[in-house]
């Protein structure tokens, strides 16, 4: 196996071809960071802002990064043939073990948004030994009902495809205000992604089934994600209800729920710095990168003891109150008022 796979690759899987972009080389026994974008986006539109953040680059130099594009969604993709049967959401998840195997990854930490979060969660349910942790933004664990399906079909008849997809990605406030970000993404979705291919992916996502997972003890033979999970959603995001429901289906002892203020529908675009810091805590809580230099500090690296509180499973309430930790502006402010009173629930809910 080559020491470094850095670059773009087309990977043949049992369910068709995947476009994959590798950045860096495997670092010892550390997992790869594997990303999966939302419908209407590809890895560039979904993650470039986040991974270009300076503090995120301090993290990624410790890992190999693998960006996965759903079939036909990458920039410059050829139009899929007429009659092409787009893979189901289950099949899209089933394509990922081939990627992991081909590049020699022992395991992955996944970062997924929307449809990509659903796919990574499905992957972790089917192949739990390959997934060490998941960061799931805007995940909706529920399948589409008939009313939702009909509304989606009607919208598709009266709107352009980008305008049909935008309400899935952005908050109502962002759409009403027609922010620069919305305008930019309306244009980029229309010009950078093959519209025929996007329509196939959009249709398949809207045909998804419920993610079959439930918190232990809630139903007979309950099955849920075994790895540490950080759920992320912006306040007033279109996916907010779905993320809250997903939280209720996960093991509260290894789940963090991060609700980000003033971030709209896509926190990785609007608040990349805050999300990077949360991701840093998450990785350190898993035992990786014990010391990561914080670019905002003039001193040396920040010890992990001060940075793992976000990832620990303990009763906590975090609010967007002003930081009291000197010059360092934390992404989240911790309130320890419940500590020592007794554990009621381990799910940690965070507002930033």
C-alpha positions in Angstrom: 0.0 0.0 0.0 1.4 3.4 -0.9 2.5 5.5 2.1 0.4 8.5 1.0 -2.8 8.5 -1.1 -3.0 12.3 -1.2 -5.2 13.4 -4.1 -8.4 12.4 -5.9 -9.6 8.9 -6.5 -12.5 7.0 -8.0 -13.3 4.0 -5.9 -15.3 1.0 -7.4 -17.7 -0.4 -4.8 -20.3 -3.1 -4.9 -22.9 -0.4 -5.4 -21.1 1.8 -8.0 -18.3 4.4 -8.2 -17.4 6.9 -5.4 -15.3 10.0 -5.8 -12.9 10.3 -2.8 -10.4 12.9 -1.9 -7.6 12.1 0.5 -5.6 14.8 2.3 -2.5 13.7 4.2 -1.2 10.3 5.1 -2.2 7.8 7.8 -0.7 8.7 11.2 0.1 5.5 13.0 -2.9 3.8 14.5 -5.0 6.9 14.5 -8.4 6.7 12.7 -9.0 8.6 9.5 -11.3 11.6 9.6 -14.0 10.7 7.0 -16.5 13.3 5.9 -19.8 12.9 4.0 -21.7 16.0 2.7 -25.4 16.8 2.6 -27.7 16.6 -0.4 -27.3 19.6 -2.6 -23.6 19.9 -1.7 -20.4 18.1 -2.3 -17.3 17.9 -0.1 -16.0 21.2 -1.3 -19.3 23.2 -0.8 -20.0 21.4 2.5 -16.6 21.3 4.2 -14.0 23.7 2.6 -14.8 26.6 5.0 -14.6 24.3 8.0 -11.3 22.5 7.0 -9.7 25.8 5.9 -10.1 27.2 9.4 -6.6 27.6 10.9 -7.4 25.8 14.2 -8.9 22.9 12.2 -5.7 22.6 10.3 -3.9 22.3 13.6 -6.1 19.2 14.2 -6.0 17.6 10.8 -2.2 17.6 10.6 -2.5 14.7 13.2 -4.8 12.7 10.9 -5.4 11.6 7.4 -8.6 13.1 6.0 -10.9 11.3 3.6 -13.7 13.3 1.9 -16.4 11.2 0.2 -18.6 12.5 -2.5 -21.9 10.8 -3.2 -22.2 9.3 -6.7 -22.3 12.0 -9.3 -22.2 15.0 -6.9 -18.5 16.1 -7.1 -17.5 19.2 -9.2 -17.2 18.3 -12.9 -19.0 14.9 -12.5 -20.4 13.5 -15.7 -24.2 13.1 -16.0 -25.3 9.7 -14.8 -26.8 7.6 -17.6 -30.6 7.6 -18.2 -32.2 4.8 -16.2 -29.4 4.8 -13.7 -30.7 3.4 -10.4 -29.3 5.7 -7.7 -28.1 3.7 -4.6 -30.4 3.7 -1.6 -29.3 5.3 1.6 -28.5 1.8 2.9 -26.4 1.1 -0.2 -24.6 4.4 0.1 -23.6 3.4 3.7 -22.6 0.0 2.3 -20.1 1.5 -0.1 -18.0 2.9 2.7 -16.3 -0.3 3.9 -14.6 -0.5 0.4 -13.2 3.0 0.9 -11.9 2.1 4.4 -10.3 -1.1 3.1 -8.8 0.4 -0.1 -6.9 3.1 1.8 -5.9 0.9 4.7 -7.8 2.8 7.4 -8.1 0.8 10.6 -11.1 2.9 11.6 -12.7 6.3 11.1 -14.1 9.3 13.0 -16.9 10.5 10.8 -18.2 14.0 10.2 -21.5 14.0 8.4 -24.0 16.7 7.5 -27.7 16.1 6.8 -27.9 13.2 4.3 -24.2 12.5 5.0 -24.9 12.3 8.7 -27.7 9.8 8.1 -25.4 7.7 5.9 -22.6 7.7 8.4 -25.0 6.8 11.2 -26.2 3.9 9.1 -22.7 2.8 8.4 -21.9 2.8 12.1 -24.9 0.7 12.9 -24.0 -1.9 10.3 -20.2 -1.8 10.9 -19.6 -0.6 14.5 -16.1 -1.9 14.6 -15.0 0.5 11.9 -16.3 3.7 13.6 -14.6 5.2 16.6 -16.7 8.4 16.8 -19.2 10.4 14.9 -19.9 14.1 14.6 -23.4 14.4 13.1 -24.7 17.8 12.0 -28.4 18.2 11.1 -29.2 14.5 11.2 -32.9 13.5 10.7 -33.3 9.9 11.8 -36.9 9.8 10.4 -38.1 8.7 7.0 -40.3 11.0 5.0 -44.1 10.6 5.5 -46.5 10.8 2.7 -47.4 14.4 3.4 -43.7 15.4 3.4 -43.1 13.4 0.2 -46.1 15.1 -1.6 -45.0 18.5 -0.4 -41.5 17.9 -1.7 -42.9 16.7 -5.1 -45.1 19.8 -5.4 -42.2 22.1 -4.6 -40.2 20.4 -7.3 -42.9 21.2 -9.8 -43.0 24.9 -9.0 -39.3 25.7 -8.1 -35.9 25.3 -9.6 -33.9 22.4 -8.1 -31.6 24.7 -6.1 -34.6 26.6 -4.6 -36.1 23.2 -3.7 -33.0 22.1 -1.9 -32.2 25.4 -0.1 -34.9 25.1 2.6 -33.3 21.8 3.5 -30.0 23.5 4.1 -30.8 26.9 5.5 -32.9 28.4 8.2 -36.1 30.2 7.4 -34.6 33.5 8.6 -31.6 33.0 6.3 -33.9 32.3 3.3 -36.2 35.3 4.1 -33.3 37.6 4.4 -31.7 36.1 1.3 -28.3 36.3 2.9 -25.1 36.5 0.9 -24.5 32.9 1.9 -27.9 31.8 0.5 -27.3 33.7 -2.7 -23.9 32.2 -3.1 -25.0 28.7 -2.5 -28.1 29.1 -4.8 -25.6 29.9 -7.6 -23.1 27.3 -6.7 -25.6 24.5 -6.4 -27.0 25.4 -9.8 -23.6 25.6 -11.5 -21.2 23.3 -9.7 -23.4 20.2 -9.4 -24.9 18.2 -12.2 -28.6 18.9 -11.8 -29.7 15.5 -13.2 -27.5 13.8 -10.7 -28.6 16.0 -7.9 -32.2 15.2 -8.6 -31.5 11.5 -8.2 -29.7 12.0 -4.9 -32.5 14.3 -3.7 -35.2 11.8 -4.6 -33.3 9.0 -2.8 -32.8 11.0 0.3 -36.5 11.9 0.4 -37.3 8.2 0.1 -35.2 7.2 3.1 -36.5 4.9 5.9 -36.3 5.5 9.6 -32.9 4.9 11.1 -33.6 1.7 13.0 -32.1 2.7 16.4 -33.5 3.1 19.8 -32.0 3.8 23.3 -31.4 0.7 25.3 -34.3 -0.3 27.4 -36.9 1.6 25.4 -37.8 -1.2 23.0 -37.2 -4.9 22.8 -33.7 -5.7 21.2 -32.9 -2.0 21.0 -30.0 -1.1 18.8 -28.2 2.2 18.8 -24.8 3.7 18.0 -22.0 2.3 20.2 -19.4 5.0 19.6 -19.1 8.5 21.1 -21.4 10.9 19.2 -21.6 14.6 19.0 -24.8 15.9 17.6 -24.7 19.5 16.2 -27.5 21.7 15.0 -28.0 25.5 14.6 -30.8 27.2 16.5 -33.8 27.5 14.2 -32.2 25.2 11.7 -34.6 23.1 9.6 -33.2 19.9 11.1 -33.6 21.0 14.7 -36.5 18.7 15.5 -34.8 15.7 13.9 -31.6 16.2 15.8 -33.5 16.5 19.1 -35.3 13.2 18.3 -32.0 11.6 17.3 -30.6 12.6 20.7 -33.5 10.7 22.4 -32.5 7.5 20.5 -28.8 7.5 21.5 -26.9 6.3 24.6 -26.9 9.3 26.9 -23.5 8.2 28.4 -21.6 8.9 25.2 -23.6 11.5 23.5 -23.0 15.3 23.4 -25.7 17.5 22.0 -24.4 20.9 20.7 -26.9 23.5 19.8 -25.1 26.5 18.2 -26.6 30.0 18.4 -26.4 32.4 15.5 -25.3 29.7 13.1 -28.2 29.2 10.8 -28.7 25.9 9.0 -25.0 25.1 8.3 -22.8 25.8 11.4 -19.7 24.5 9.7 -20.0 27.4 7.3 -21.1 30.2 9.6 -19.3 29.2 12.8 -16.3 27.1 11.8 -14.2 28.4 14.7 -16.7 27.3 17.4 -17.3 24.0 15.7 -13.6 23.4 15.4 -13.1 23.9 19.1 -16.0 21.5 19.9 -14.5 18.9 17.6 -11.1 19.4 19.4 -12.8 18.6 22.7 -14.5 15.6 21.2 -11.2 14.1 19.9 -9.4 14.8 23.1 -12.2 13.1 25.1 -11.5 10.1 22.9 -7.8 10.2 23.9 -6.4 11.7 20.7 -4.1 14.8 20.3 -3.5 15.3 24.0 -2.0 18.7 23.2 -3.2 20.9 20.4 -1.7 24.4 20.0 -4.4 27.0 20.1 -3.6 29.7 17.6 -5.3 32.4 19.6 -2.9 31.9 22.5 0.6 33.4 22.6 1.8 30.6 24.8 2.4 26.9 24.2 -0.1 24.1 23.6 -3.2 23.8 25.7 -3.2 20.8 28.0 -6.0 18.3 27.3 -7.2 18.4 30.9 -8.8 21.9 30.2 -10.3 20.8 27.0 -12.0 17.5 27.4 -15.0 18.7 29.5 -17.2 19.0 26.4 -16.7 15.3 25.5 -17.0 13.9 29.0 -20.3 12.1 29.9 -21.6 13.9 32.9 -24.6 16.0 33.9 -24.1 19.5 32.7 -25.8 22.6 31.5 -23.9 24.9 29.1 -25.1 28.3 28.1 -23.9 31.1 25.9 -23.0 33.2 28.9 -19.8 35.2 28.5 -16.5 33.3 29.1 -14.8 33.9 32.5 -11.6 32.2 31.5 -9.4 35.2 31.0 -8.4 36.2 27.5 -9.4 32.9 26.0 -12.8 33.0 24.4 -14.3 29.5 24.7 -16.8 28.1 22.3 -18.9 27.0 25.2 -19.3 28.1 28.8 -19.7 25.5 31.5 -22.1 25.8 34.4 -21.2 23.3 37.2 -24.3 24.0 39.3 -25.6 20.4 39.1 -22.2 18.7 39.6 -22.1 16.6 42.8 -25.8 16.6 43.2 -26.2 13.1 41.6 -26.4 11.9 38.1 -29.8 12.0 36.5 -28.8 11.9 32.8 -25.4 11.8 31.1 -26.4 13.4 27.9 -24.7 16.7 27.8 -26.7 19.5 26.1 -24.7 22.5 25.0 -25.6 25.9 23.6 -22.9 28.0 22.0 
